[in-house]
Amino acid sequence: MQEKRVALVTGGNKGIGLEIAKALAKNDFVVLVGSRKLEDAGSAAKSIGENAHGIQLDVTDQASIDAAADRVRSEFGRLDILMNNAGISRAPKPGGTFKEAMALNSLTSAPLADIRVVFETNVFGVIAVTQAMVPLLRESPAGRIVLTGSSGGSMTLNSDPANAHRKMYGNYSVSKTAAQAVTLAFALALESTNIKVNAADPGFTSTALNDFNGTRSVEEAAREPVRLALLGSDGPTGTFSDENGTVPW
């Protein structure tokens, strides 16, 4: 069995995922950088260093997920950290701008097909990957699952009339609400094990997800997910937090 601890980061080839992968590699993890395209995963892993390996992983493709789990088991024997980071803000449209996409974000106008595309990655992808990796996490003395969530998906915050951002509570945000609920459900199901499951809010980060309109750097955004990934045995499970503390569900 692999002596070093092993971490898998979905959507790890760029943005927050890449920064998380870099941080975990610096903490002496063997990091598996997941990406839909193996060449992108390999390039990202090369940029991190010898502790990183690229792995083809499309969270919307069960065959890809199963193949990734088989590779982790055959090459490393276990998994210590699963970072559920992969996510999309809207259905890809050739030539479409972020502003145009946001105009179709409201559930009153979003095409149902576009909603399904976002949910396939942000919600069902989280479920499918976690289900596949839980048997490997059980082989770890301290398994950790972390979701890169979003306070934009907080029902508490968005139900407050004083929240000026709640007008953006549409397709993407609702998918994050669901992903955060899924994360809590896994935490409750695994509560009697040594696997801790938590969600992190990275803040409004400048990434391709929002056409680099965010105000936070990826370095800042990665801090809370990495902190949760490195929780000790006395750490919590079933929480949602940012660098300032608890974020309401």
Contacts in CASP RR format, 6 or more apart in sequence:
PFRMAT RR
TARGET T0000
AUTHOR 0000-0000-0000
METHOD contacts of the structure
MODEL  1
MQEKRVALVTGGNKGIGLEIAKALAKNDFVVLVGSRKLEDAGSAAKSIGE
NAHGIQLDVTDQASIDAAADRVRSEFGRLDILMNNAGISRAPKPGGTFKE
AMALNSLTSAPLADIRVVFETNVFGVIAVTQAMVPLLRESPAGRIVLTGS
SGGSMTLNSDPANAHRKMYGNYSVSKTAAQAVTLAFALALESTNIKVNAA
DPGFTSTALNDFNGTRSVEEAAREPVRLALLGSDGPTGTFSDENGTVPW
1 76 0 8 1.000
1 77 0 8 1.000
1 78 0 8 1.000
1 139 0 8 1.000
2 30 0 8 1.000
2 75 0 8 1.000
2 76 0 8 1.000
2 77 0 8 1.000
2 78 0 8 1.000
4 28 0 8 1.000
4 29 0 8 1.000
4 30 0 8 1.000
4 51 0 8 1.000
5 28 0 8 1.000
5 29 0 8 1.000
5 30 0 8 1.000
5 80 0 8 1.000
5 81 0 8 1.000
5 140 0 8 1.000
6 29 0 8 1.000
6 30 0 8 1.000
6 31 0 8 1.000
6 32 0 8 1.000
6 72 0 8 1.000
6 76 0 8 1.000
6 77 0 8 1.000
6 78 0 8 1.000
6 79 0 8 1.000
6 80 0 8 1.000
6 81 0 8 1.000
7 21 0 8 1.000
7 24 0 8 1.000
7 29 0 8 1.000
7 30 0 8 1.000
7 31 0 8 1.000
7 32 0 8 1.000
7 79 0 8 1.000
7 80 0 8 1.000
7 81 0 8 1.000
7 82 0 8 1.000
7 83 0 8 1.000
7 229 0 8 1.000
8 31 0 8 1.000
8 32 0 8 1.000
8 34 0 8 1.000
8 55 0 8 1.000
8 57 0 8 1.000
8 68 0 8 1.000
8 72 0 8 1.000
8 79 0 8 1.000
8 81 0 8 1.000
8 82 0 8 1.000
8 83 0 8 1.000
8 133 0 8 1.000
9 17 0 8 1.000
9 20 0 8 1.000
9 21 0 8 1.000
9 24 0 8 1.000
9 31 0 8 1.000
9 32 0 8 1.000
9 33 0 8 1.000
9 34 0 8 1.000
9 83 0 8 1.000
9 85 0 8 1.000
10 34 0 8 1.000
10 57 0 8 1.000
10 59 0 8 1.000
10 82 0 8 1.000
10 83 0 8 1.000
10 84 0 8 1.000
10 85 0 8 1.000
10 86 0 8 1.000
10 129 0 8 1.000
11 17 0 8 1.000
11 33 0 8 1.000
11 34 0 8 1.000
11 35 0 8 1.000
11 57 0 8 1.000
11 59 0 8 1.000
11 85 0 8 1.000
11 86 0 8 1.000
11 87 0 8 1.000
12 18 0 8 1.000
12 20 0 8 1.000
12 21 0 8 1.000
12 33 0 8 1.000
12 34 0 8 1.000
12 35 0 8 1.000
12 41 0 8 1.000
12 44 0 8 1.000
12 83 0 8 1.000
12 85 0 8 1.000
12 86 0 8 1.000
13 33 0 8 1.000
13 34 0 8 1.000
13 35 0 8 1.000
13 37 0 8 1.000
13 40 0 8 1.000
13 41 0 8 1.000
13 42 0 8 1.000
13 43 0 8 1.000
13 44 0 8 1.000
14 40 0 8 1.000
14 44 0 8 1.000
14 207 0 8 1.000
14 208 0 8 1.000
15 205 0 8 1.000
15 207 0 8 1.000
15 208 0 8 1.000
15 218 0 8 1.000
16 85 0 8 1.000
16 148 0 8 1.000
16 202 0 8 1.000
16 205 0 8 1.000
16 207 0 8 1.000
16 218 0 8 1.000
16 221 0 8 1.000
16 222 0 8 1.000
16 225 0 8 1.000
17 83 0 8 1.000
17 85 0 8 1.000
17 148 0 8 1.000
17 218 0 8 1.000
17 222 0 8 1.000
18 33 0 8 1.000
18 44 0 8 1.000
18 47 0 8 1.000
18 48 0 8 1.000
18 218 0 8 1.000
19 218 0 8 1.000
19 219 0 8 1.000
19 221 0 8 1.000
19 222 0 8 1.000
20 83 0 8 1.000
20 85 0 8 1.000
20 148 0 8 1.000
20 222 0 8 1.000
20 225 0 8 1.000
20 226 0 8 1.000
20 229 0 8 1.000
21 31 0 8 1.000
21 33 0 8 1.000
21 44 0 8 1.000
21 45 0 8 1.000
21 48 0 8 1.000
21 52 0 8 1.000
22 48 0 8 1.000
22 222 0 8 1.000
23 222 0 8 1.000
23 226 0 8 1.000
24 31 0 8 1.000
24 81 0 8 1.000
24 83 0 8 1.000
24 226 0 8 1.000
24 229 0 8 1.000
25 31 0 8 1.000
25 48 0 8 1.000
25 49 0 8 1.000
25 51 0 8 1.000
25 52 0 8 1.000
27 226 0 8 1.000
27 230 0 8 1.000
28 51 0 8 1.000
29 51 0 8 1.000
29 80 0 8 1.000
29 81 0 8 1.000
30 51 0 8 1.000
30 52 0 8 1.000
30 53 0 8 1.000
30 76 0 8 1.000
31 45 0 8 1.000
31 48 0 8 1.000
31 51 0 8 1.000
31 52 0 8 1.000
31 53 0 8 1.000
32 52 0 8 1.000
32 53 0 8 1.000
32 54 0 8 1.000
32 55 0 8 1.000
32 72 0 8 1.000
33 41 0 8 1.000
33 42 0 8 1.000
33 44 0 8 1.000
33 45 0 8 1.000
33 48 0 8 1.000
33 52 0 8 1.000
33 53 0 8 1.000
33 54 0 8 1.000
33 55 0 8 1.000
34 41 0 8 1.000
34 54 0 8 1.000
34 55 0 8 1.000
34 56 0 8 1.000
34 57 0 8 1.000
34 68 0 8 1.000
34 86 0 8 1.000
35 41 0 8 1.000
35 42 0 8 1.000
35 44 0 8 1.000
35 54 0 8 1.000
35 55 0 8 1.000
35 56 0 8 1.000
35 57 0 8 1.000
36 56 0 8 1.000
36 57 0 8 1.000
36 58 0 8 1.000
36 64 0 8 1.000
37 56 0 8 1.000
38 54 0 8 1.000
38 55 0 8 1.000
38 56 0 8 1.000
41 54 0 8 1.000
41 55 0 8 1.000
41 56 0 8 1.000
41 57 0 8 1.000
42 53 0 8 1.000
42 54 0 8 1.000
44 52 0 8 1.000
44 54 0 8 1.000
45 52 0 8 1.000
45 53 0 8 1.000
45 54 0 8 1.000
46 52 0 8 1.000
55 68 0 8 1.000
55 71 0 8 1.000
55 72 0 8 1.000
56 64 0 8 1.000
56 67 0 8 1.000
56 68 0 8 1.000
57 64 0 8 1.000
57 65 0 8 1.000
57 68 0 8 1.000
57 129 0 8 1.000
58 64 0 8 1.000
58 65 0 8 1.000
59 65 0 8 1.000
59 86 0 8 1.000
59 121 0 8 1.000
59 125 0 8 1.000
59 126 0 8 1.000
59 128 0 8 1.000
59 129 0 8 1.000
60 120 0 8 1.000
60 121 0 8 1.000
60 124 0 8 1.000
60 125 0 8 1.000
62 128 0 8 1.000
65 128 0 8 1.000
65 129 0 8 1.000
65 132 0 8 1.000
66 132 0 8 1.000
68 132 0 8 1.000
69 132 0 8 1.000
69 133 0 8 1.000
69 135 0 8 1.000
69 136 0 8 1.000
72 78 0 8 1.000
72 79 0 8 1.000
72 133 0 8 1.000
72 136 0 8 1.000
73 136 0 8 1.000
77 136 0 8 1.000
77 139 0 8 1.000
78 136 0 8 1.000
78 137 0 8 1.000
78 139 0 8 1.000
78 140 0 8 1.000
79 133 0 8 1.000
79 136 0 8 1.000
79 137 0 8 1.000
79 139 0 8 1.000
79 140 0 8 1.000
79 143 0 8 1.000
80 137 0 8 1.000
80 140 0 8 1.000
80 142 0 8 1.000
80 143 0 8 1.000
80 144 0 8 1.000
81 143 0 8 1.000
81 144 0 8 1.000
81 145 0 8 1.000
81 146 0 8 1.000
81 229 0 8 1.000
82 129 0 8 1.000
82 130 0 8 1.000
82 133 0 8 1.000
82 137 0 8 1.000
82 144 0 8 1.000
82 145 0 8 1.000
82 146 0 8 1.000
83 146 0 8 1.000
83 148 0 8 1.000
83 225 0 8 1.000
83 229 0 8 1.000
84 126 0 8 1.000
84 129 0 8 1.000
84 130 0 8 1.000
84 145 0 8 1.000
84 146 0 8 1.000
84 147 0 8 1.000
84 148 0 8 1.000
84 179 0 8 1.000
84 183 0 8 1.000
85 147 0 8 1.000
85 148 0 8 1.000
85 225 0 8 1.000
86 121 0 8 1.000
86 125 0 8 1.000
87 121 0 8 1.000
87 122 0 8 1.000
87 148 0 8 1.000
87 209 0 8 1.000
88 117 0 8 1.000
88 118 0 8 1.000
88 121 0 8 1.000
88 122 0 8 1.000
88 209 0 8 1.000
89 98 0 8 1.000
89 101 0 8 1.000
89 118 0 8 1.000
89 172 0 8 1.000
89 209 0 8 1.000
89 210 0 8 1.000
90 98 0 8 1.000
90 101 0 8 1.000
90 102 0 8 1.000
90 104 0 8 1.000
90 105 0 8 1.000
90 114 0 8 1.000
90 118 0 8 1.000
90 171 0 8 1.000
90 172 0 8 1.000
91 111 0 8 1.000
91 113 0 8 1.000
91 114 0 8 1.000
91 117 0 8 1.000
91 118 0 8 1.000
92 117 0 8 1.000
93 100 0 8 1.000
93 101 0 8 1.000
97 211 0 8 1.000
98 210 0 8 1.000
98 211 0 8 1.000
98 213 0 8 1.000
102 168 0 8 1.000
103 109 0 8 1.000
104 110 0 8 1.000
104 111 0 8 1.000
104 114 0 8 1.000
104 171 0 8 1.000
105 168 0 8 1.000
105 170 0 8 1.000
105 171 0 8 1.000
105 172 0 8 1.000
106 170 0 8 1.000
106 171 0 8 1.000
107 115 0 8 1.000
107 170 0 8 1.000
107 171 0 8 1.000
107 174 0 8 1.000
110 170 0 8 1.000
110 171 0 8 1.000
114 171 0 8 1.000
115 171 0 8 1.000
118 171 0 8 1.000
118 172 0 8 1.000
118 175 0 8 1.000
119 175 0 8 1.000
119 178 0 8 1.000
122 172 0 8 1.000
122 175 0 8 1.000
122 176 0 8 1.000
122 178 0 8 1.000
122 179 0 8 1.000
123 175 0 8 1.000
123 178 0 8 1.000
123 179 0 8 1.000
123 182 0 8 1.000
126 147 0 8 1.000
126 179 0 8 1.000
126 182 0 8 1.000
126 183 0 8 1.000
127 182 0 8 1.000
130 145 0 8 1.000
130 182 0 8 1.000
130 186 0 8 1.000
133 145 0 8 1.000
134 186 0 8 1.000
134 190 0 8 1.000
134 195 0 8 1.000
137 143 0 8 1.000
137 144 0 8 1.000
137 145 0 8 1.000
137 195 0 8 1.000
138 193 0 8 1.000
138 195 0 8 1.000
140 194 0 8 1.000
140 195 0 8 1.000
141 194 0 8 1.000
142 194 0 8 1.000
142 196 0 8 1.000
142 232 0 8 1.000
142 233 0 8 1.000
143 194 0 8 1.000
143 195 0 8 1.000
143 196 0 8 1.000
144 195 0 8 1.000
144 196 0 8 1.000
144 197 0 8 1.000
144 198 0 8 1.000
144 228 0 8 1.000
144 229 0 8 1.000
144 230 0 8 1.000
144 231 0 8 1.000
145 183 0 8 1.000
145 186 0 8 1.000
145 190 0 8 1.000
145 195 0 8 1.000
145 196 0 8 1.000
145 197 0 8 1.000
145 198 0 8 1.000
146 197 0 8 1.000
146 198 0 8 1.000
146 199 0 8 1.000
146 200 0 8 1.000
146 225 0 8 1.000
146 228 0 8 1.000
146 229 0 8 1.000
147 179 0 8 1.000
147 180 0 8 1.000
147 182 0 8 1.000
147 183 0 8 1.000
147 198 0 8 1.000
147 199 0 8 1.000
147 200 0 8 1.000
148 200 0 8 1.000
148 202 0 8 1.000
148 225 0 8 1.000
149 176 0 8 1.000
149 179 0 8 1.000
149 180 0 8 1.000
149 183 0 8 1.000
149 199 0 8 1.000
149 200 0 8 1.000
149 201 0 8 1.000
149 202 0 8 1.000
149 240 0 8 1.000
150 173 0 8 1.000
150 176 0 8 1.000
150 201 0 8 1.000
150 202 0 8 1.000
150 203 0 8 1.000
151 157 0 8 1.000
151 201 0 8 1.000
151 203 0 8 1.000
151 242 0 8 1.000
151 247 0 8 1.000
152 158 0 8 1.000
152 165 0 8 1.000
152 168 0 8 1.000
152 169 0 8 1.000
152 173 0 8 1.000
152 176 0 8 1.000
153 169 0 8 1.000
153 173 0 8 1.000
153 174 0 8 1.000
153 176 0 8 1.000
153 177 0 8 1.000
153 180 0 8 1.000
154 177 0 8 1.000
154 180 0 8 1.000
154 240 0 8 1.000
154 247 0 8 1.000
154 248 0 8 1.000
154 249 0 8 1.000
155 177 0 8 1.000
155 249 0 8 1.000
156 248 0 8 1.000
156 249 0 8 1.000
157 163 0 8 1.000
157 166 0 8 1.000
157 248 0 8 1.000
158 165 0 8 1.000
158 166 0 8 1.000
158 169 0 8 1.000
158 173 0 8 1.000
159 166 0 8 1.000
160 166 0 8 1.000
179 199 0 8 1.000
180 199 0 8 1.000
180 240 0 8 1.000
180 249 0 8 1.000
181 249 0 8 1.000
183 197 0 8 1.000
183 198 0 8 1.000
183 199 0 8 1.000
183 238 0 8 1.000
183 240 0 8 1.000
184 197 0 8 1.000
184 199 0 8 1.000
184 238 0 8 1.000
184 240 0 8 1.000
184 249 0 8 1.000
186 197 0 8 1.000
187 196 0 8 1.000
187 197 0 8 1.000
187 198 0 8 1.000
187 237 0 8 1.000
187 238 0 8 1.000
188 238 0 8 1.000
190 197 0 8 1.000
190 237 0 8 1.000
191 237 0 8 1.000
194 233 0 8 1.000
195 237 0 8 1.000
196 228 0 8 1.000
196 231 0 8 1.000
196 235 0 8 1.000
196 236 0 8 1.000
196 237 0 8 1.000
196 238 0 8 1.000
197 237 0 8 1.000
197 238 0 8 1.000
198 228 0 8 1.000
198 231 0 8 1.000
198 236 0 8 1.000
198 237 0 8 1.000
198 238 0 8 1.000
198 239 0 8 1.000
198 240 0 8 1.000
198 241 0 8 1.000
199 238 0 8 1.000
199 239 0 8 1.000
199 240 0 8 1.000
199 241 0 8 1.000
200 224 0 8 1.000
200 225 0 8 1.000
200 227 0 8 1.000
200 228 0 8 1.000
200 240 0 8 1.000
200 241 0 8 1.000
200 242 0 8 1.000
201 224 0 8 1.000
201 240 0 8 1.000
201 241 0 8 1.000
201 242 0 8 1.000
201 247 0 8 1.000
202 216 0 8 1.000
202 220 0 8 1.000
202 221 0 8 1.000
202 222 0 8 1.000
202 224 0 8 1.000
202 225 0 8 1.000
202 242 0 8 1.000
203 216 0 8 1.000
203 221 0 8 1.000
203 242 0 8 1.000
204 210 0 8 1.000
204 214 0 8 1.000
204 215 0 8 1.000
204 216 0 8 1.000
205 214 0 8 1.000
205 215 0 8 1.000
205 216 0 8 1.000
205 217 0 8 1.000
205 218 0 8 1.000
205 220 0 8 1.000
205 221 0 8 1.000
206 212 0 8 1.000
206 213 0 8 1.000
206 214 0 8 1.000
206 215 0 8 1.000
206 216 0 8 1.000
206 217 0 8 1.000
206 218 0 8 1.000
207 214 0 8 1.000
207 218 0 8 1.000
207 221 0 8 1.000
220 243 0 8 1.000
223 243 0 8 1.000
224 241 0 8 1.000
224 242 0 8 1.000
224 243 0 8 1.000
228 239 0 8 1.000
228 241 0 8 1.000
239 246 0 8 1.000
240 246 0 8 1.000
240 247 0 8 1.000
240 248 0 8 1.000
240 249 0 8 1.000
241 247 0 8 1.000
END
